[in-house]
């Protein structure tokens, strides 16, 4: 999933909004596919979303955002009459993709590191429950 994210960020930084939308979609699909139980070969992202929803793997808000990114990517690839023409049209897909990657990969490690910290010493003079 690293390569499509790099491609998405490169396209975004150069104002290639359609290419960015398609690459953010690809990044999200690659990030969520390992979360799905069962065979995901040749399944479209929409079907994978249904599988994730049934599993309860991700919060509903995340699933809705994945749908937004999926739809934007599809629009970028398949709509013949209109192209994305502004940064603000793609920014939500970009922000969500980064948020999803943080949720799936960075946050668990941050939690693990925080739990590994030594507990603070108790102050014997502090009132109980403070």
C-alpha positions in Angstrom: 0.0 0.0 0.0 3.0 2.3 0.3 3.4 2.7 -3.5 -0.2 3.9 -4.1 0.1 6.3 -1.2 3.3 7.7 -2.7 1.6 8.0 -6.1 -1.4 9.7 -4.5 0.6 12.2 -2.6 2.8 12.9 -5.7 -0.3 13.4 -7.8 -1.9 15.6 -5.1 1.1 17.8 -4.8 1.2 18.3 -8.6 -2.6 19.1 -8.8 -3.4 15.9 -10.6 -6.7 15.5 -8.7 -8.1 12.5 -10.6 -4.9 10.5 -10.3 -4.7 11.4 -6.6 -8.4 10.3 -6.1 -7.7 7.0 -7.8 -4.5 6.3 -5.9 -6.1 7.2 -2.5 -8.8 4.7 -3.3 -6.2 2.0 -4.2 -4.3 2.8 -0.9 -7.5 2.4 1.1 -8.4 -0.9 -0.6 -5.0 -2.3 0.0 -5.1 -1.2 3.7 -8.5 -2.9 4.5 -8.2 -6.1 2.4 -6.1 -7.9 5.0 -8.8 -7.2 7.6 -11.3 -9.3 5.8 -11.9 -12.9 6.8 -12.2 -15.2 3.8 -11.4 -15.0 0.1 -11.0 -11.5 -1.2 -9.5 -12.4 -4.6 -11.2 -10.6 -7.5 -13.7 -8.9 -5.1 -14.4 -5.2 -5.7 -14.0 -2.7 -3.0 -17.7 -2.3 -2.6 -18.1 -6.0 -1.9 -15.1 -5.9 0.5 -16.9 -3.1 2.3 -19.9 -5.3 2.8 -17.7 -8.0 4.2 -16.1 -5.6 6.6 -19.5 -4.3 7.7 -20.7 -7.8 8.4 -17.6 -8.6 10.4 -17.9 -5.4 12.5 -14.1 -4.8 12.0 -14.3 -1.1 11.6 -16.5 1.6 13.1 -19.4 2.7 10.9 -17.9 6.2 10.4 -14.8 4.6 8.9 -16.9 2.4 6.6 -18.7 5.5 5.4 -15.5 7.3 4.7 -14.2 4.4 2.8 -17.3 4.6 0.7 -16.6 8.3 0.0 -13.0 7.5 -1.1 -14.2 4.6 -3.2 -16.8 6.7 -4.9 -14.3 9.5 -5.6 -11.8 7.0 -7.0 -14.5 5.5 -9.2 -15.6 8.9 -10.4 -12.1 9.9 -11.3 -11.6 6.7 -13.3 -15.0 6.3 -14.9 -16.9 9.6 -15.4 -16.5 10.8 -19.0 -18.1 14.2 -18.6 -16.3 15.7 -15.6 -12.9 15.8 -14.0 -11.9 16.9 -10.5 -10.5 20.4 -10.8 -9.8 21.7 -7.3 -7.8 20.6 -4.3 -10.7 20.9 -2.0 -12.6 18.2 -3.9 -9.8 15.7 -3.1 -8.7 16.9 0.3 -11.3 14.9 2.3 -10.2 11.6 0.6 -6.6 12.5 1.4 -7.3 13.3 5.0 -9.3 10.2 5.5 -6.7 7.9 3.9 -4.1 9.2 6.2 -6.5 8.9 9.2 -7.3 5.3 8.3 -3.6 4.4 8.0 -2.9 6.0 11.3 -5.8 4.1 12.9 -4.8 0.8 11.4 -1.0 0.9 11.7 0.3 3.8 13.9 -2.3 4.0 16.7 -1.8 0.3 17.8 1.9 0.8 18.1 1.4 4.1 20.0 -0.9 2.3 22.4 1.6 -0.5 22.9 4.4 2.0 23.6 2.2 3.9 26.1 1.3 0.8 27.9 4.9 -0.2 28.2 5.8 3.1 30.0 6.5 2.6 33.7 3.6 3.6 35.9 4.2 6.8 37.9 5.1 6.4 41.5 2.3 7.0 44.0 2.7 10.1 46.1 2.2 9.0 49.7 1.1 12.5 50.7 -1.6 12.8 48.1 -5.2 12.3 49.2 -6.6 9.0 48.1 -8.3 9.0 44.7 -6.3 12.1 43.6 
